Amino acid sequence: MKRRDEAGLDEHIVSQIDRTRAHLIETYRKKAKHYDITSRLYPAPGYPQRTQRLHAVQALGLRTGDTVVDMACGTGLNFPLLQKAVGPGGRIVGVDLTDAMLARAQDRTKANGWSNVSLVQADAADFDFPAEVDAILSTYALTQVPECAEVIAHGTAALSAGGRWAVLDLKVPGSTPGWLAQLGTATLRPFTSIDEWIMRRPWDVIRAAMQEELTDFVWTELFFGTAFLAAGSSQSGLRDCKP
Ligand SMILES: C[S@@+](CC[C@H](N)C(=O)[O-])C[C@H]1O[C@@H](n2cnc3c(N)ncnc32)[C@H](O)[C@@H]1O
């Protein structure tokens, strides 16, 4: 029988964490249990999150049998869409910093009988991407990672020829006055420093990094500029043909 630790994580989940970012982990440990329900209200009730996720997965251009990394996968809300795209012969690697979020992802995986999902507890900034992955996705997470440009670069280096990167996340609309942005995001991100997030403008950092690293880069602002979908291909050429 498998043992579970305090966060409910099975012992076979590989841990690469070095005990940094303790506050973030603590925050998401508290959120994990009800995340699937509360995230439906994120960042506001009625927000078209599901449609945005669908567009993000479509931007990956996945094919049957592909390997895809879901970076900062949380409880695995993207997994059903990814499964549909890669099929049982494909592979999903879910990476997240928070053990309790991964435990929920593991529950989802077991409940659906998916045998092609691997879960890794790791900081996105340190994660060793598997070689030759076909696609990398990150949704509503990468702007929380100060080293997001490095994550983009490391991921791109691991992509197979023509492999795809897609990032979906929130941003502050261009025309929003600073005080209003602060008010709005304060309700969304009680776990991070809003001032720091607005000042750092991580969406601009992600955009610049993807523009530099990828070809066919496309940036789309979503829902009145409150979110973005950024996607592009590895510059190493056209995608290899699967046998
Ligand atoms: C808002 S949740 C989004 C989860 C999932 N991607 C989704 O779309 O539902 C943010 C996730 O990012 C993870 N996270 C934050 N910083 C991270 C980091 N540096 N490395 C890996 N995961 C991180 C958190 O643990 C959390 O599960």
The ligand as an ORCA input file, in Angstrom:
! r2SCAN-3c Opt
* xyz 0 1
  C      -3.344     29.798     -9.525
  S      -2.619     28.200     -9.419
  C      -2.804     27.626    -11.113
  C      -2.770     26.119    -11.176
  C      -3.061     25.540    -12.575
  N      -2.020     25.880    -13.510
  C      -4.395     25.993    -13.096
  O      -4.445     26.534    -14.200
  O      -5.398     25.762    -12.415
  C      -0.876     28.569     -9.344
  C      -0.005     27.309     -9.154
  O       1.339     27.676     -9.389
  C       2.148     26.947     -8.495
  N       3.426     27.656     -8.399
  C       3.635     28.919     -7.964
  N       4.952     29.214     -8.032
  C       5.567     28.117     -8.549
  C       6.924     27.801     -8.864
  N       7.898     28.677     -8.638
  N       7.191     26.585     -9.375
  C       6.204     25.687     -9.594
  N       4.922     25.921     -9.291
  C       4.599     27.120     -8.786
  C       1.344     26.915     -7.208
  O       1.759     25.881     -6.352
  C      -0.060     26.704     -7.759
  O      -0.386     25.336     -7.829
*
